[in-house]
Amino acid sequence: MRIATSDVGASVGQYKLRRLLRFDDLVAASGRELKLFEVSAKTGAGLGELESWMRATKAKRANKGKK
């Protein structure tokens, strides 16, 4: 995924953001699934994908608790 760079003048591209956050190190250290989503600050485009991922993650966790 990437961060939108055309919505807001001060936005940061995915590569730079991953590097600044040391995203690969965060993923390795967290032991959890971490994702970056592209969401438009102006139009909300991409929120549907984020919402779907959040719902799926919540369902996975709920099913894990039932076992």
HUCOR-V543782 format. One record per run of one state. SS is the DSSP state (H for helix, E for strand, C for the rest). FROM is the first residue (numbers start at 1). LEN is the number of residues. Records with the same first field share a line. If there is no record, write none. Layout:
SS = FROM-LEN, FROM-LEN
//
This chain:
C = 1-13, 22-1, 31-16, 67-1
H = 14-8, 23-8, 47-20
//
